[in-house]
Amino acid sequence: WGGGYSPSSTAPTDAHAYNMLKVPLLRLILYLFRIKELHLGTR
């Protein structure tokens, strides 16, 4: 979280990047599920 980047602190930064990637992926999955439900409902 400071200015310096040390190789020993790669775990928290990896977790932070994973959390930033996880939210859009979950939104995309929920979006796809909604589309699938809409297509099944209109059938």
QUIVEN-V58203 format. One record per pair of residues at least 6 apart in sequence whose C-alpha atoms are under 8 Angstrom apart, sorted by sequence separation. I is the first residue (numbers start at 1). J is the second residue. D is the distance in whole Angstrom. If there is no record, write none. Layout:
[[I | J | D] [I | J | D]]
This chain:
none
